[in-house]
Amino acid sequence: MSFSTNMQLPSKVVICEVAPRDGFQAEKTWIPTEKKIAIIKKLATTGIQSMEITSFVHPKAIPQLMDAEEVVRQSQELTGIKFRALVPNAKGAQRAIDAGIKKLKLMLSATDSHSLSNANCLTKEAMEGFAPIIELAEKHDVKVGGSISVAFGCSFEGKVPINRLSDIVERYIGYGIEEISLADSTGMANPRQVYQTVGQLRNKFPEMTFTMHLHNTRGMAIANAVAAMQQGIVHFDSSITGLGGCPYAPGATGNVATEDLVHTMSEMGIETGIDLGTILNVAKEVKQIIGHDGGSYMLQAGPCSQLHEAPDSQQKLGV
């Protein structure tokens, strides 16, 4: 049996930093607005060009993001970064637009069970609520992207059938959406599943831009990212130090760490535009500010290029 030694990988990928939204929303202790801004400005020094800066949800739903307008206002000077914000409804969309956001991201669950937990309505009902958001965005010349949470597995319903995902993509296309985030919110995906699912979706919807939003709940986020790249995916979300977690998915942990994803790409010769040394230093600072990390391998072991002094001999123990 012969095997090919060439992996089909892109030469460049685009990484969107989502810690200011997905990462912060999972923190139970209030992060003062000035600390959020400090983290965002530190991230801006790394070469990151895209960031999901906050979510305009009701303050009672996610108190941590109640300062969304102020966070956006104090980040306006960072003109080199494209900001987007998650919005749950038309009211949230109006708040985001008034704050100066130029790209909105819709929230939608692949399964009814997760949708009821996350949005208190069925998936179909949630999609029907997108019409006024999209109309509002068009009126203000604001872009809109879609998302599919628990796209690869739901904590309540298990694996999500490909037909279910296809139906949702078709509904998004009907709204004029050209970009959809496929979120492994529960960390239930595996590389073979990602390769097959993404392949089928890209074959059926070649004009759609798909983004991978991977959580590392079961330690497979990096492997899943590589599987997605082999199917031509070049857009990824990640969170500094691996912060994050879906509050409506039992046992969910953080996103794939930005520094881990950048390191992986760097080791494989894939450009990200993000400086590995800088992002690692920022990750260390963010860990100090927040008080913990979300499971960053780089913070534990450092990059492969970080070699140690070789020993002269082996030290025998118990002799």
Residue, then its C-alpha position, 0 to 999 in steps of 0.5 A: m500500500s502506498f501513501s502520499t506524502n503531500m497534505q493539501l494545505p493552504s499557504k495562508v489562513v485568516i484568524c479572528e480573535v473571539a476572546p473579547r466576546d466568547g472568552f469574556q462571556a464565560e467569566k463569572t467574575w466581572i472584568p472591568t471595562e478598562k481591563k477588557i480594553a487593555i486586553i483588546k489593545k494588547l491583542a491589536t499589537t500581535g498582527i490580528q486583523s479581525m476580532e469579535i469584540t462583544s455581543f449586544v445581548h440583554p445585560k440580564a442574559i450575559p451581565q459580563l457584556m453589559d458594557a458592549e457600547e463602551v468597549v466598542r467606543q474605546s476601541q475605535e482607534l484600532t483602525g487596523i482591525k475589522f470588528r464584528a459583534l454577535v447579535p441575538n435580535a433586531k434590538g441588539a443589532q440596532r445597538a451594535i450599529d449605533a455603536g459603530i459596528k460594521k459587521l454583525k454575526l447572527m446566532l443560531s443553533a443546529t438543534d432545537s434542544h440547544s436553540l431552546s436552551n440558548a435562545n428560548c425558541l426552535t431553530k426555525e423560529a430563530m431563523e425567522g427572526f433574522a429578517p428584521i436584523i438583515e433588513l436593518a443591516e442593509k439599511h445601514d450598509v452593515k455586513v451580516g454573517g451567519s453561524i451554526s452552533v453545535a454544528f458537529g454535535c449537540s450535548f442533548e441530541g448527539k451528532v447533527p445530520i448533514n441534511r439538517l446543516s444543509d437546510i440551515v445553509e440554504r435558509y441562510i442563502g435565502y437571506g443573502i448570507e455569504e459567510i457562515s461559521l461552523a461552530d463545534s460548541t461542545g467539542m464533540a467533533n473529530p477530524r474524520q467527521v470534520y473532513q467529511t462534513v465540511g467537504q459535503l457542505r463545500n461541494k454543495f455550496p461552493e460559493m459560501t465562505f465557511t469559517m471554523h469555530l472550534h472548542n477544545t473540550r476534548g482536545m481535538a480542536i487543532a486536529n479538527a482545524v487541520a482536517a478543515m484546512q484539507q478541505g480548503i477552509v482558510h478562516f478560523d476563530s480562536s481565543i487567546t489563552g483558550l478562554g471561552g465556553c458555551p454557557y448553554a452546553p454542559g461541560a463545554t470549555g474554551n475555544v482553541a487557543t490563539e497562540d496554539l493555532v498560530h504555533t501550529m500554522s507556523e510549524m507547518g509553514i502556513e502564514t497567519g500574519i500574527d507574530l508568534g512571539t508577540i501573541l505568546n507574550v500577550a497570552k501570558e499577560v492576559k492570563q495574569i489579568i484574568g487570573h487563569d487560562g483556558g488550557s493553552y498548550m503554549l503557555q504550558a510547554g512553549p513553542c517547539s523552537q524553545l530548546h533547553e540546555a542538554p544535560d551532561s549525563q543522566q541523574k540516577l534516582g533511587v540508587 
